[in-house]
Amino acid sequence: MPSNENKAPEKKTEKETNVTKFEATKAAKPKRKLNLGWWLGMIVLILIAITFVLPTGVMFTGNTNNELVFGKYGKDDISFAYGNYFYNQYQNAASQYSNSGLNATQAAYQIWWSAYQNTVVHTALTQMAKRAGIIASLEAVNQAIIDSGVYDKDGKFDVSTYNSLSADSKANIQKQYTEALPATMVMNDISSVVSSSAEASYVGDMAAATRTFDYVVFGASSYPDDLAREYAMNDPQQFVEMEVSMFTLSDEEVAKQVAADIAAGKLSFEEASSQYDVGAAFQKQKLAYYALATNFADEAGVNQLFASVPGTVVGPFASPYGYYSMYRADSSPAVPDFNDAATLGAVKQYLASNQSETVSQYANERASAFAEAAKSDFDAALDEFDAIVSSVGSTPANVGGSSYMSSFASTDTNQALATASSDRTVMRQLFTEPVGTVVGPFASGSNFVVAKISGDEASTSMSDYITMFYDYAASNQSQQDLVQAMFSSDDFKDDFMSVFFSQILGSAATE
């Protein structure tokens, strides 16, 4: 099936572009923001889901009479069974990952995850096609097969290639395209509506209006060294350090057998890690007691590790996350130097997590004092408080997180304003108060920020760029919106992780 990558873009309303413009008295409802990696992944999934690469061989070696149900979309199961859509997507993905260089567990996860998400998209689109009364005529299916090039030779339809395939193979190809075509037609329709020039100009004008900022962050690092040192010396056990190696398994019985094989000398620690780790292995990392303790369901386990002679392998220990970990003590425990800057930094981060009210209160008070001084003279306040300033270049008021223009996520190197950008009150102040105004303190994660609006700038190049590429971007946005709606829909029941770990990894471990 041909990809819809070059289809004409759709028409989008102001609301659908996810671009929000500030007004004097109205505050729009905030939207959940998704990161760039999620969007890129979704675009790839859409393209894979509507582009067919016929399987070169059967990659799944399990019992073809079994059916695995990974979830539901509406009334339809997202099921894996011999010959169905999920099965074919699995084979396609397995072919792509055959030379990926990943270990067996990682490759299996990527293959199943890719095939599963493609199937979710296909199922949702097929349901939309049924509701719209879209059917795949024989003529349309045959044309799609011809366009796909499956029977081509040297770029043209080849009768001998067609005749060389068995009747079953040709029937399977016909079946695949018959099932897939309605879903593809829905996606093509969604991405083929043309947007207006006025809409493109509106978004371009918003992107052209930018501001620059300077800001200071107050957080755990602002906490006084002497207070952090005093806390650590009163409870040194939490900060005792030790070099350790670790790998993780998904099944308790397998973990016990691996531990026995290591103890009997049948496997080295490195060999066991290479063969059985499910993705979290590391070697000879120096970690503090408190950092390691988070990976143990029972504190007795971490105490056993820290009491071990260097070179000793211990475990398996259950983690709070359902895994089982094996450890090797690579050094004796040691109390760190609490005069060392890096050690004190780690202590402060520990305090921020475990004594958050104390650290937060101090940071807020410090930020408030700085803000008061900065209102009179920002530069003088920097000197007085020995503060480090971060500068942010030209940034538009992209409160909706639109992908059509830049935002603090790309212009703010240290990400303090990016983190606070979900707060519409803060964003309104940053983009409506006069240049030179000091804003804050305001919360940014666990920190507090004081920002100065340093300038206004007009970026005509950004406006021209967006206007030029808006149609293409709007087409991609329509696909992104649709896929986001599918995966956040109440109709979608996702059981992938539980089925994968219990039925795929679990069955593989017992074979």
Secondary structure, DSSP 8 states (H G I E B T S, - for coil): ----TTS------TTTTT-----SS----------HHHHHHHHHHHHHHTS----SS----S-TT--EEEEEETTEEEEE-TTSHHHHHHHHHHHHTTTS---HHHHHHHHHHHHHHHHHHHHHHHHHHHHHT----HHHHHHHHHHHTTTEETTEE-HHHHHHS-HHHHHHHHHHHHHHHHHHHHHHHHT-----HHHHHHHHHHHHEEEEEEEEEESGGGS-HHHHHHHHHHSGGGG-EEEEEEEEES-HHHHHHHHHHHHTTSS-HHHHHHHH--S--EEEEEEEHHHHHTT-SSHHHHHHHHTS-TT-EEEEEE-TTS-EEEEEE-S--B---TTSHHHHHHHHHHHHHHSHHHHHHHHHHHHHHHHHHHTT-HHHHHHHTT--EEEEEEEE--TT--TTS--HHHH-TT-HHHHHTT-HHHHHHHHHS-TT-EEEEEEETTEEEEEEEEEEEE-HHHHHHHHHHHHHHHHHHHHHHHHHHHHH-TTEEE-HHHHIIIIIIHHHHH-
